[in-house]
Amino acid sequence: MSTPNPEDLPHYTHDDYVQWEGRWELIYGVAHAMSPTPNITHQSISQHIASQLERVLENCQECHALLPVDWKIDEETTVQPDNLVICGELENKAYLSKTPVLIFEILSKSTAHKDRTTKFKLYEREGVRHYVIVDPNENIAKIYSLLDGRYIKMLDASKDIVEFDLGKCIILFEFAKIWL
């Protein structure tokens, strides 16, 4: 079977995206199903990340930890990072339009390739200051930070305490606390 020509595939916009049922992401006009629903390990790690982010951001009035929420980058790209931090005023809209400073993506069988390649390049291009790719099978979090417009791998964290400079504040994140 031959590979379809990209011009022959459907091309969608944010107006299409908001009408879809279920969980989807739209990346460069291509629809990506967010299914199956994340497993218990994925959800537990996400909860531990969210809980710790809330705690370390208590004294920062400028930054907010969020669970999956639509981040509309442009008319052809809307994504839902697993966990993220946004600094500055939250807009009263159905989606984020400003770039998060810190994103965590938790790998699963159905999203690992997209998280490591497509989203990596997308987040780098959009200027996400820190991108953390969490591998629940290996209990490793690969931490990338933006330097001169490119992601530089800082370390593979497992039980490490990592300092993240969010611009408005600096937080210490304990990776040992996110694993089951």
N, C-alpha and C positions, 0 to 999 in steps of 0.2 A: 504494500500500500504506500502511495506517495505522500509526502508531507504537503499539507495545504499551503497555498500561497497566502501570505499575510494579508494581501489586499482582498482576498476572498472571504476572510473571516469577519464576523460582525464587529462593528466599532461602536462603543457606547459612550455616553456622556453622563455627567452628574444627574441631569434630569431623568435619564433612564434609571440610573442607580437607585434613586430615592423611591422608585415605584416597585422595586423587587421585594419579594418576600424572602425571609430567611436571612442568613448572614453572608454577605458578599464583600469583596474589595474590588475596586476598579483601578487598574494600573495601566496607564497609557492607552486607555480605551478598551482594554481587554478585561472581561469579567473573570474573577477568581472566586470560586465557592469556598466558604469558610466552614466546610464540613468534612468529616463528621464533627460533632460537638467535641471540644477538648476533653481528654480523659481526666480522671481524678488526680493523677500525679501533676499534670499540667495545671489544673485549677488550683491545687494546693500550693504549688510553687508561686503561681501568680498572686494568690492571697497573701503569702508570706512576703513577697516583694512589696505589694501594696501596703501592707501593715507597717513594714519597716520604713517605707518612704513617708508615710503619714507621720510616723514618730520622728524621723530625722528632720522633717520640714516644719515641725511645730513652731519653731522660733523664726522661721522665714516667712514674712508676710507677703512676699512677692511670688513665691513658687507654690504650685499645687500638684499633688499626685493624682493621676486619673487612671481608671481602668479603661478597657476598650471603648473608644469613642471615635466617631468619624473625624478624620483629619482630611479636609478637602484641600488638596494642594493646587489643583486647577480643575477645569471642566472635564478632564479625562482621567483624573487620578484622585481617588478617595480611599484611604487605608484606615485600618483599625489596629494600631499597635496593642500588644497585650498589656503593657504597663508603660506609663509615660509621665514625664514631669514637664509642665508648661510654666513659664515665668511671665509675670506681668498680669494685667487685667484679663480675666476670663470674659470672653464676649458672650452675650446672651443670644446665642444662635443654636441651631440644631447641630452644628459641627464646629470644629476648630478650623481656623484659617491661618493661624500663626504657627511657626515651626517649634515643636517641642525641643527642649535642651537635652533631654535624656530619654532614651527609648530602650525598653527591654522587650525582646521577642523570645518566646519559649518555643523551642523546636518540637515539632511533632512530625510523624511520618508524612503527613499530607502537606506540610508547609515548610519543611526543612530547606529544600532547594530554593524556594522563593525567598525565605528569610536570609539565606546566606549569599544570594546573588542579586536578585531583582530589588529587594528591599534595601540591601546593603548599598547598592549603587544609588537608589532613589534617596535614601536618607543622607548619604554623603553629598549628593547633588543639592539637596534642600538645606544643607547646613545644620543638621542635627549634631550638636556638640559631642555627645557620647552615645554610642550604640552598643548594647550588651546583648549578645546572642547566648541564650541559656540552653544548655544541653542536659536535659533531665536524665538521660541514660548514662552519661559519663560524670554527672555532678560537677560540670565545668561550665563556667561562664566566660566567654571570650569578650574582652572589653576593648573597644576601639574608641579612639578620640580623634577629633578633627584637627588636623594641623596643616595649614596652608591649603585648605580646600580638599584634603585627602585624608582618609581614615588611616591611622597608624595603630597597629595592635599594641596595646599597652601590656596586657598579661592575660593568662588563663587563670581565673580565680576559682577557688574551690572553698577554702576556709579563710580566705584573705579578707582584710578590712581595706576597702578602697576609698580614696578621697575623690569626690567628683566636684569640680568647680563648675557651678551652674551659672556663673556670672553675677547673679543677685545674691547668692550665698554659696557656701561650701558645705558639703555633707560627707559623712563617713558612712559607708554601707558595708554591713557584715554579711558576706556571702555564705558563711557557715550556717546562718539562720534561715536560709531559704529552702534547703533540701529536706526531704522527708526523713 
